[in-house]
C-alpha cells in the first residue's frame, strides 16, 4: 500500500456516506451533469481562500490570478471581482480574461515565443506585455509605431536566484523565460527611448513551494533586485510582479503553508524597501493556491479486475483529464493525490487497489496501490485537488475519448 495526499478540509459526507461538494451530493451533481467524468468546482472554497490571503498579505499588495491554473469561463467570471488582475500566457487566455470582465489594463501577458499577431492583439487591447527578450521588445515597439499606440511593456526578469524547494524553478541559470538581470537596465532604457510605456518588472523565481522560509527569502531577494534594477535605470517602476510560489499539499507528508507568517515577513520587506520603490505597486501572482483545493474530479468505476493478485478499478476517467494526478505533469517520482470512493466517503479502507483509467497506456493511473473501501462497477471515485491544471493541462484529445464535463457550484 502506498500513501495518498491529504484530502482538503472542506469536504464531508452526508448521512448516507455520500461525498458532499459545496453542499451538494456528488451523485446528484453527476446526475444533473448527465455523465462522468465530471469536474466540480466549489466557488465558496475559492472565496474563502482569497479572503484568507487578503487578510494575511500586506494591504497594499495586489493579488493576481494566473488563469493557466483554471481558464474555464465560469470560474474566470466568478474570480474577476475577487482579484486585482489576471495574468495570462497566450492570446487565447488574454481573450478569455477580458471576456470574463477583467479590465484589460489589469491583464498582463507573459510567455516566451509571442507571435507578432499576439503582440498586436495585446497592444490594441491595452494589455501589459511581460516581455521575455530583447527581440520581443523590438518587435512590440515596431508594431506599436505602426499602430500609433505606445505598447505597455514590463520586462520579465530572469533572476540569478531560484525559489528553493519549488516544484518548478522559473529563475536562476539559463532559462527560456525572461531576460537575464544584468541586461535588464539597458533594455528598459530601450523601451523608454523607443516610445514604449514602461510598466515595470515581472520577477518569477519558482512555484509550488511548501517551504515558508524559502518563499520569504525569495521575496526579499526579488524586492531587492527590483530596487537595484530601478536604481540602475534611474526611474521607478509603476508595477512589480513578485511572482507566486505558494504551494499546496498534494502528497503524503505535505503540510500547508503558514501564509500569515509569509505575509508578515513580506510586509516588513515592503516597509523597508528603498525610496525609489515607495510609489511602486507590488503584486503577487498565484494560480493553484486559489483554485486547486476547490476542485474534485468524479469518475465512475467501469470494471473491477484482478491481475497477479493485484486489484484494479478501471474508471471512465484518467490522465486524459487529470495528467497531474497521474504523475505525468512535472513530478520526478510518482506519488498519489488524495483519492476516495465518493459514495463511501467516511468508510474505513478495506483493500489495496490501483485506480486506473480507460487509456491504452500504463501511465494512465490515478491511484497506485492505494487503500480504499471496497468499490464495485458503477460506484464513484473522487480525485481531489482537481481545481488547477486539470482539464486544461491534460491531453483531452488522446485516443478520442469524450471531453470531461465541468460544473461550478455556489457561483
C-alpha positions, 0 to 999 in steps of 0.5 A: 500500500502506498500513501495518498495526499491529504484530502482538503478540509472542506469536504464531508459526507452526508448521512448516507456516506455520500461525498458532499461538494459545496453542499451538494451530493456528488451523485446528484451533481453527476446526475444533473451533469448527465455523465462522468467524468465530471469536474466540480468546482466549489466557488465558496472554497475559492472565496474563502481562500482569497479572503484568507490571503487578503487578510494575511498579505500586506494591504497594499499588495495586489493579488493576481490570478494566473488563469493557466491554473483554471481558464474555464469561463465560469470560474474566470467570471466568478474570480474577476471581482475577487482579484486585482488582475489576471495574468495570462500566457497566450492570446487565447487566455488574454481573450478569455480574461477580458471576456470574463470582465477583467479590465484589460489594463489589469491583464498582463501577458507573459510567455516566451515565443509571442507571435507578432499577431499576439503582440498586436492583439495585446497592444490594441487591447491595452494589455501589459506585455511581460516581455521575455527578450530583447527581440520581443521588445523590438518587435512590440515597439515596431508594431506599436509605431505602426499602430500609433499606440505606445505598447505597455511593456514590463520586462520579465526578469530572469533572476540569478536566484531560484525559489528553493524547494519549488516544484518548478524553478522559473529563475536562476541559470539559463532559462527560456523565460525572461531576460537575464538581470544584468541586461535588464537596465539597458533594455528598459532604457530601450523601451523608454527611448523607443516610445514604449510605456514602461510598466515595470518588472515581472520577477518569477523565481519558482512555484509550488513551494511548501517551504515558508522560509524559502518563499520569504527569502525569495521575496526579499531577494526579488524586492531587492533586485527590483530596487537595484534594477530601478536604481540602475535605470534611474526611474521607478517602476509603476508595477512589480510582479513578485511572482507566486510560489505558494504551494499546496499539499498534494502528497503524503507528508505535505503540510500547508503553508503558514501564509500569515507568517509569509505575509508578515515577513513580506510586509516588513520587506515592503516597509523597508524597501528603498525610496525609489520603490515607495510609489511602486505597486507590488503584486503577487501572482498565484494560480493553484493556491486559489483554485486547486483545493476547490476542485474534485474530479468524479469518475465512475468505476467501469470494471473491477479486475484482478491481475497477479493478485493485484486489484484494479478499478478501471474508471471512465476517467484518467490522465486524459483529464487529470495528467497531474494526478497521474504523475505525468505533469512535472513530478520526478517520482510518482506519488498519489493525490488524495483519492476516495470512493465518493459514495463511501466517503467516511468508510474505513479502507478495506483493500489495496487497489490501483485506480486506473483509467480507460487509456491504452497506456500504463501511465494512465493511473490515478491511484497506485496501490492505494487503500480504499473501501471496497468499490464495485462497477458503477460506484464513484471515485473522487480525485481531489485537488482537481481545481488547477491544471486539470482539464486544461493541462491534460491531453483531452484529445488522446485516443478520442475519448469524450471531453470531461464535463465541468460544473461550478457550484455556489457561483 
